[in-house]
Amino acid sequence: QVQLVESGGGLVQAGGSLGLSCAASGRTFRIGVSGWYRQAPGKQRELVAGIGDGGTTNYADSVKGRFTISRDNAKKTMYLQMNSLKPEDTAVYYCHARDKWSSDDYWGQGTQVTVSS
């Protein structure tokens, strides 16, 4: 099993920046791809950014050029740096990891990001 705990959410004005962290514990050697998802009220959960085992990254079109995902395997922590935030970025952000052998999905508890206009 893998446990994920997010931190770093909060309230920020449009144009501002926030950084999120996701600390992993447990059988972290099983983690393959990981990423950040978000869910706004009344909307489906969507992928924001993903990072592969080898460091390859991908981003939703809506955040390209503004968000940066990174992973420090030694610290067992994943990050999401969010710049030039917009009100439409307001959502609960979830950390996700997939088991590279079983394909089980692990989720954090979520952290609220609110961007005021």
N, C-alpha and C positions, 0 to 999 in steps of 0.2 A: 504494500500500500504506500501511497504517496500523499502527503498532506501539503496543502498550499495555503499561505496566508498573505493577503495583500495589505499594503499600507500606502499612505500618501495621498489619498483623495482629499477633496475639500472644495471650498468655494473660491472662485477666481473671476476676475473681470475679463471680458472679451479682450483678446489680444495678449493675455497673460500666459504664463507657463505653469505647469505642474509636472511632478515626477512621481510615478508609481513604482512600487517595488513588490515583488512576489517571492517570498522565502519558501523554499521547499525543504521538506524533511521526510524521513522514512527511507524507502527504497529508491532513492533518487537516481541510482545507476540505471534504473529501468526507463527513465524519461527519454523519449525521442524528441518529437516535435513538441513545441510549446508555443503559447501565444497569449494575446489579450483579446477578449471579446467585450462587447458592451451591449446593454439593453436599456433603451429609453422607454418611458411609460407608453403602453399601448403598442409597442413595436416588438418585433422578433429580435432575439439575440443575434448579433452580427460579429463577424471577425473584424478586428481592427488591425492587428499585425501578428505575424507569425514568424517563428525562427526555428530552423532545423537543427539537427544534431551537429552539423558541420558549420553552422553559422549563417546559412542562407536565409535571407529575410524576404518577406512579402507584406504588402500593405493594402488596405482598402483604398480605393481611389480617393475617397473623401479626406483621407489623412496624409496622403503622400506629400512629402516635402515639409510636413509640419511635425509628425510624430517619428520617433526613433525607438526601435526595440533593440535590446541587447541582453546578453546573458553572461553571467560570470559563473562558470561551472565550479570553480574552486570554492566560491562562497555560496553555491547552490541558490543563487538568486537571479531573477529575471527583472528587467526594468522596462519602463515605458516613459520616455521623455516626451512630453506634449507641449509644443510651442504654438504660438498664434492661435490660441483656443478661441472657439466660436460657440455661441449659445447652443447650436445644434450638436455640439460634442457632449452636452449634458446627458448623463446616463450613469447607470451602475456598471462599473468596469470589473470584469472577472478575469482572473488568471486561469489558464488552462494548460494541462500537460497530458500527453498521450503516452501510454506504456508502449515501448518499442517492440515488445514481444506479444503481449496479449491484446493490444489495441484498446485496453481500458482507458476511459477518459477520467481525468481528475480535475476538480474545480475548486477554486477558492470560494470564500464566502461573499466576495464582492465588496467594492468600495465606491462610494458615491462621489461623482465628479459633477459639480454644478458650475456652469459658466454664465455669468450675468451679463446682460447687454448694457 
